[in-house]
Amino acid sequence: MADCIGILTAGGDSPGLNAAIRGVGKAAMNAYGIRVIGFRDGFRGLMENRTIMLDSAALSGILTIGGTILGTSRDKPHKMPIGTKTMDMTEVMLETYNKHHLDALVCLGGGGTQKNAYWLMQNGMNIITLPKTIDNDVAMTDVTFGFDTALNIATEAIDRLHSTAHSHHRIIVVEVMGHNAGWLALGAGIAGGADVILIPEIPYDITKVADSILKRSRGGKHFSIVAVSEGAMSLEVARMKQELEDRVANSEDKKDKKRSKQELVILETERAQSTHFLTQKLEELTGLESRVTILGHVQRGGIPSPADRLLATRLGTACAHYIQQGTFGVMVAARGDGAEAVPLEEVVNKRNTVPLDHAWVTAARDLGTSLGD
């Protein structure tokens, strides 16, 4: 019988985190009489023993609030910045865990959090995680909470940009978040009626993108909406990236491996500016005035959608049940209308990307939407 559990949120903030905290906490208290302690600012709060008691009063009224009442950070247990140094603080965190006599630690987060939680599990903690990210790229779950809200926000932005694109006969390039997975750009692009959708999984040929826009223009449609994922790459950049990754993986020359890693970092930095380059190039190739809109962090702010509240609550309450059963070392995954405990070793170091034969990809092609290939 569990007596006390801890909970923390790590990585980027995401809609539905507070709903998940509430789901875990209220189910743990009401169904099993378990005390719940929150750690502030992710793994750093666990290291520094900064806590808040998550009683009924603390959990009241947070269902509809965006962000996380616990705060978050991107700190890693084994690579924690301490002053000017980076240190392994795993043992300190284990001391905090034992000091509070925790029966389990619940970690809410995306791929990086799953990996860090797995590390703590390997070092002696009872761990259970929930999949959170607007990118929808956590492996082994049907969907992550935060994704639906971000999808709604990105779609609404594309809806609004249609009017200015149409009025000024412009190309509007909309950069959507998603890291290295194209779910958000693809979903919002289809739902918002984008004419071109560019995602990381399908490297694009810019001349084909321009040709599709010119074809629209010749047909009397003198504007276009281009939805581009922040991780989208041209064919040339994709080839360069693959070559560098292969060199890092296979080179036996330490200097060559180090140089390749540095070149990868530079390439990633340049990719951050690729949407501006894409916009300029499309204007040159089509002769149509082009503008770029980068949605940025607005996509993960504000009130979570009803779907995300339901999902986070469902997974949170299921988490409390698994804790009571003594099921640890797992992620509580969304599976159909229910939840499933998936071993963390099956989740870490994997990414849920858009399959090339996915129904959304097929639907986009059938609509005549250009995917840049």
C-alpha positions as CSV (number, residue, x, y, z in Angstrom):
1,M,0.0,0.0,0.0
2,A,1.5,3.3,-1.1
3,D,1.6,6.0,1.5
4,C,3.3,9.0,-0.2
5,I,4.3,9.8,-3.8
6,G,6.1,12.7,-5.4
7,I,5.3,14.4,-8.7
8,L,7.2,16.7,-11.0
9,T,6.9,18.3,-14.4
10,A,10.0,18.6,-16.7
11,G,10.9,19.9,-20.1
12,G,8.8,22.4,-22.0
13,D,5.5,23.5,-20.5
14,S,2.4,22.1,-22.2
15,P,-1.3,22.4,-22.0
16,G,-2.8,19.7,-19.8
17,L,0.0,19.5,-17.2
18,N,-2.2,20.9,-14.4
19,A,-5.0,18.6,-15.4
20,A,-2.6,15.6,-15.2
21,I,-1.3,16.8,-11.8
22,R,-4.8,17.1,-10.6
23,G,-5.8,13.7,-12.0
24,V,-2.9,11.9,-10.3
25,G,-3.3,13.8,-7.0
26,K,-7.0,13.6,-6.6
27,A,-7.2,10.0,-7.5
28,A,-4.3,9.1,-5.2
29,M,-5.9,10.9,-2.3
30,N,-9.6,10.1,-2.8
31,A,-9.3,6.5,-3.9
32,Y,-6.3,5.3,-1.9
33,G,-5.5,7.9,0.8
34,I,-2.0,8.5,-0.6
35,R,-0.2,11.8,0.3
36,V,1.2,13.7,-2.7
37,I,4.2,16.0,-2.7
38,G,5.1,18.2,-5.7
39,F,8.6,19.1,-6.6
40,R,9.1,22.6,-8.1
41,D,10.9,23.2,-11.4
42,G,11.4,19.7,-12.5
43,F,14.5,17.6,-11.6
44,R,16.2,20.7,-10.1
45,G,13.5,21.0,-7.5
46,L,14.0,17.3,-6.6
47,M,17.7,17.9,-6.3
48,E,17.2,21.1,-4.1
49,N,14.3,19.6,-2.1
50,R,11.9,22.4,-3.0
51,T,8.4,21.0,-2.4
52,I,4.8,21.8,-2.1
53,M,2.1,19.7,-0.5
54,L,-0.5,18.8,-3.2
55,D,-3.6,18.6,-1.0
56,S,-7.2,19.3,-2.0
57,A,-6.7,23.1,-1.7
58,A,-3.6,23.1,-3.9
59,L,-5.3,21.0,-6.6
60,S,-8.5,23.0,-6.6
61,G,-9.2,25.2,-9.6
62,I,-6.2,24.2,-11.7
63,L,-8.0,22.0,-14.3
64,T,-8.3,24.8,-16.9
65,I,-5.1,26.6,-16.2
66,G,-2.3,26.4,-18.7
67,G,1.4,25.7,-17.9
68,T,2.2,23.9,-14.7
69,I,1.7,25.0,-11.1
70,L,4.9,23.2,-10.2
71,G,7.1,25.0,-12.6
72,T,9.5,23.2,-15.0
73,S,13.1,23.1,-16.2
74,R,15.2,21.2,-18.7
75,D,17.8,20.1,-16.2
76,K,19.1,16.5,-16.3
77,P,19.8,14.5,-13.2
78,H,23.2,13.4,-14.4
79,K,24.2,16.7,-16.1
80,M,23.0,19.4,-13.7
81,P,24.5,22.9,-14.1
82,I,25.9,23.8,-10.7
83,G,27.5,27.2,-10.8
84,T,30.1,27.0,-13.6
85,K,30.2,23.2,-13.5
86,T,28.0,20.4,-14.8
87,M,27.6,17.7,-12.2
88,D,25.9,14.3,-11.6
89,M,23.3,15.0,-8.9
90,T,21.6,11.6,-9.0
91,E,22.7,10.6,-5.5
92,V,21.4,13.9,-4.1
93,M,18.0,13.3,-5.7
94,L,17.9,9.8,-4.3
95,E,18.5,11.2,-0.9
96,T,15.6,13.6,-1.3
97,Y,13.4,10.7,-2.5
98,N,14.3,8.6,0.5
99,K,14.0,11.6,2.9
100,H,10.4,12.0,2.1
101,H,9.8,8.2,2.2
102,L,8.4,8.2,-1.3
103,D,6.8,5.1,-2.6
104,A,7.0,6.4,-6.2
105,L,8.0,9.5,-8.2
106,V,5.7,10.5,-11.0
107,C,7.4,12.4,-13.9
108,L,5.4,14.3,-16.4
109,G,7.2,15.1,-19.7
110,G,8.2,14.4,-23.2
111,G,11.0,12.3,-24.7
112,G,13.8,13.9,-22.6
113,T,11.9,13.5,-19.4
114,Q,11.2,9.8,-20.2
115,K,14.9,9.3,-20.6
116,N,15.8,11.2,-17.4
117,A,13.1,9.3,-15.4
118,Y,14.5,6.0,-16.8
119,W,17.9,7.0,-15.5
120,L,16.5,7.6,-12.0
121,M,14.7,4.3,-12.2
122,Q,18.0,2.5,-12.9
123,N,19.4,4.3,-9.9
124,G,16.9,2.9,-7.4
125,M,13.7,5.0,-7.6
126,N,10.2,3.6,-8.2
127,I,9.3,5.7,-11.3
128,I,6.1,6.1,-13.3
129,T,5.7,8.7,-16.2
130,L,3.0,10.4,-18.2
131,P,3.6,11.4,-21.9
132,K,3.4,15.2,-22.3
133,T,4.3,17.3,-25.4
134,I,2.7,19.4,-28.1
135,D,5.0,17.6,-30.6
136,N,3.2,14.3,-30.2
137,D,6.5,12.6,-30.6
138,V,6.7,10.3,-27.5
139,A,6.9,6.7,-28.6
140,M,4.5,3.9,-27.6
141,T,1.4,6.1,-26.9
142,D,-1.5,6.8,-29.2
143,V,-1.2,10.5,-28.4
144,T,0.4,12.9,-25.9
145,F,-1.5,15.5,-23.9
146,G,-0.8,19.0,-25.1
147,F,-1.0,18.1,-28.7
148,D,-4.7,18.7,-29.3
149,T,-4.5,22.2,-27.8
150,A,-1.5,23.2,-29.9
151,L,-3.2,21.7,-32.9
152,N,-6.2,24.0,-32.3
153,I,-4.1,27.1,-31.8
154,A,-2.0,26.4,-35.0
155,T,-5.1,25.7,-37.0
156,E,-6.8,28.9,-35.9
157,A,-3.6,30.8,-36.8
158,I,-3.7,29.4,-40.3
159,D,-7.4,30.2,-40.6
160,R,-6.7,33.8,-39.7
161,L,-3.8,34.1,-42.1
162,H,-5.9,33.1,-45.0
163,S,-7.7,36.4,-45.1
164,T,-4.5,38.5,-45.3
165,A,-2.9,36.1,-47.8
166,H,-6.0,36.4,-50.0
167,S,-6.4,40.2,-49.6
168,H,-2.7,40.9,-50.6
169,H,-2.2,38.0,-53.0
170,R,0.7,36.8,-50.9
171,I,2.4,33.6,-50.0
172,I,2.2,33.3,-46.3
173,V,4.7,30.8,-44.8
174,V,3.6,29.7,-41.3
175,E,6.3,28.0,-39.1
176,V,4.7,25.5,-36.7
177,M,6.4,23.8,-33.8
178,G,7.0,20.1,-33.6
179,H,10.8,19.7,-33.2
180,N,11.7,16.7,-35.5
181,A,8.2,15.3,-35.9
182,G,5.7,16.7,-38.3
183,W,2.4,15.9,-36.6
184,L,1.6,19.4,-35.6
185,A,2.3,21.0,-39.0
186,L,0.6,18.2,-40.9
187,G,-2.5,18.2,-38.8
188,A,-2.9,22.0,-38.6
189,G,-2.0,22.3,-42.3
190,I,-4.8,19.8,-43.3
191,A,-7.3,21.3,-40.9
192,G,-6.5,24.8,-41.9
193,G,-6.5,24.2,-45.6
194,A,-2.8,24.9,-46.2
195,D,-1.7,24.6,-49.9
196,V,1.7,23.3,-49.0
197,I,2.8,21.3,-46.0
198,L,6.4,20.7,-45.2
199,I,7.4,18.2,-42.5
200,P,10.7,16.7,-41.3
201,E,9.8,13.2,-42.5
202,I,9.6,14.3,-46.1
203,P,12.5,16.4,-47.2
204,Y,11.4,19.0,-49.8
205,D,12.5,20.2,-53.2
206,I,12.0,24.0,-53.1
207,T,11.6,24.1,-56.9
208,K,8.7,21.7,-56.6
209,V,7.1,23.8,-53.8
210,A,7.4,26.9,-56.1
211,D,6.0,25.0,-59.0
212,S,2.9,24.0,-57.0
213,I,2.4,27.6,-56.0
214,L,2.8,28.9,-59.6
215,K,0.3,26.3,-60.8
216,R,-2.2,27.7,-58.3
217,S,-1.5,31.2,-59.5
218,R,-2.0,30.2,-63.2
219,G,-5.3,28.7,-62.1
220,G,-6.5,32.1,-60.8
221,K,-5.6,31.5,-57.1
222,H,-3.1,34.3,-56.4
223,F,-2.2,33.4,-52.8
224,S,-0.9,30.4,-51.0
225,I,-0.5,29.2,-47.4
226,V,2.6,27.2,-46.7
227,A,2.6,25.3,-43.3
228,V,6.2,24.3,-42.4
229,S,7.4,22.4,-39.4
230,E,10.3,23.9,-37.6
231,G,12.2,20.7,-38.3
232,A,11.5,20.5,-42.0
233,M,14.6,20.2,-44.3
234,S,15.4,20.6,-47.9
235,L,16.7,17.5,-49.8
236,E,20.2,19.1,-49.7
237,V,20.2,19.7,-46.0
238,A,18.7,16.2,-45.3
239,R,21.6,14.6,-47.3
240,M,24.2,16.7,-45.4
241,K,22.6,15.8,-42.1
242,Q,22.5,12.1,-42.9
243,E,26.2,12.1,-44.0
244,L,27.3,13.8,-40.8
245,E,25.3,11.5,-38.6
246,D,26.8,8.5,-40.4
247,R,30.3,9.9,-39.9
248,V,29.6,10.4,-36.2
249,A,28.2,6.8,-35.8
250,N,30.9,5.1,-37.9
251,S,34.1,7.1,-37.8
252,E,36.9,5.6,-35.8
253,D,38.9,8.8,-36.0
254,K,38.2,10.8,-32.8
255,K,39.0,14.1,-34.4
256,D,36.8,13.4,-37.4
257,K,33.9,12.3,-35.1
258,K,34.3,15.5,-33.0
259,R,34.5,17.7,-36.1
260,S,31.3,16.0,-37.5
261,K,29.5,16.6,-34.3
262,Q,30.5,20.3,-34.4
263,E,29.3,20.5,-38.0
264,L,26.0,18.9,-37.0
265,V,25.5,21.6,-34.4
266,I,26.2,24.3,-37.0
267,L,23.7,22.7,-39.4
268,E,21.1,22.6,-36.7
269,T,21.7,26.3,-36.0
270,E,21.3,27.1,-39.6
271,R,18.1,25.1,-39.8
272,A,16.6,27.4,-37.2
273,Q,16.8,30.2,-39.9
274,S,15.6,27.9,-42.7
275,T,12.0,29.2,-42.7
276,H,13.2,32.8,-43.5
277,F,15.4,31.4,-46.3
278,L,12.5,29.4,-47.6
279,T,10.2,32.4,-47.7
280,Q,12.8,34.6,-49.5
281,K,13.5,31.8,-52.1
282,L,9.8,31.3,-52.8
283,E,9.4,35.0,-53.5
284,E,12.3,34.9,-55.9
285,L,11.1,31.7,-57.7
286,T,7.4,32.7,-57.9
287,G,7.5,36.5,-58.1
288,L,4.8,36.6,-55.5
289,E,5.2,38.7,-52.3
290,S,6.0,36.4,-49.4
291,R,5.7,36.8,-45.7
292,V,6.7,34.6,-42.8
293,T,4.8,34.1,-39.5
294,I,6.5,32.1,-36.8
295,L,3.9,31.0,-34.2
296,G,6.4,30.0,-31.6
297,H,5.5,29.5,-27.9
298,V,2.0,30.8,-28.3
299,Q,1.2,27.3,-29.5
300,R,1.7,25.8,-26.1
301,G,0.2,28.5,-24.0
302,G,-3.3,29.2,-22.6
303,I,-6.2,27.1,-21.6
304,P,-6.0,23.4,-22.5
305,S,-8.7,22.0,-24.8
306,P,-11.4,19.7,-23.5
307,A,-9.7,16.8,-25.3
308,D,-6.4,17.5,-23.5
309,R,-8.1,17.9,-20.2
310,L,-9.9,14.6,-20.7
311,L,-6.7,12.8,-21.8
312,A,-4.6,14.2,-19.0
313,T,-7.2,13.4,-16.4
314,R,-7.6,9.8,-17.8
315,L,-3.9,9.1,-17.7
316,G,-3.5,10.8,-14.4
317,T,-6.1,8.7,-12.6
318,A,-4.8,5.6,-14.3
319,C,-1.4,6.5,-13.0
320,A,-2.7,6.5,-9.4
321,H,-4.2,3.0,-10.0
322,Y,-0.9,1.6,-11.3
323,I,0.9,3.1,-8.3
324,Q,-1.5,1.4,-5.9
325,Q,-0.9,-1.9,-7.8
326,G,2.9,-1.5,-7.4
327,T,3.4,-1.1,-11.1
328,F,6.6,0.9,-11.6
329,G,9.2,1.5,-14.3
330,V,6.5,2.3,-16.8
331,M,4.9,5.1,-18.8
332,V,1.1,5.4,-18.7
333,A,0.3,5.4,-22.4
334,A,-2.9,6.4,-24.0
335,R,-4.4,3.3,-25.7
336,G,-7.8,3.6,-27.4
337,D,-10.2,5.0,-24.8
338,G,-8.1,3.5,-22.0
339,A,-4.5,3.5,-20.7
340,E,-1.7,1.0,-20.8
341,A,1.5,0.6,-18.7
342,V,4.4,0.5,-21.1
343,P,7.9,-0.4,-19.8
344,L,10.2,2.7,-19.9
345,E,12.9,0.7,-21.7
346,E,10.5,0.4,-24.7
347,V,9.9,4.2,-24.7
348,V,13.4,5.8,-24.2
349,N,15.6,6.7,-27.2
350,K,12.7,6.4,-29.6
351,R,10.6,9.0,-31.4
352,N,7.1,8.9,-32.8
353,T,7.4,10.4,-36.2
354,V,4.9,10.6,-39.0
355,P,4.9,7.3,-41.1
356,L,5.1,8.1,-44.8
357,D,2.0,6.0,-45.4
358,H,0.0,7.6,-42.6
359,A,-3.7,8.4,-43.3
360,W,-3.0,12.1,-42.8
361,V,-0.3,12.0,-45.5
362,T,-2.5,10.2,-47.9
363,A,-5.4,12.6,-47.2
364,A,-3.1,15.6,-47.9
365,R,-1.9,14.1,-51.2
366,D,-5.5,13.2,-52.3
367,L,-6.5,16.9,-51.6
368,G,-3.7,18.0,-54.0
369,T,-1.7,19.5,-51.2
370,S,2.0,19.8,-52.0
371,L,4.3,18.0,-49.6
372,G,7.4,19.3,-51.4
373,D,8.5,16.0,-52.8
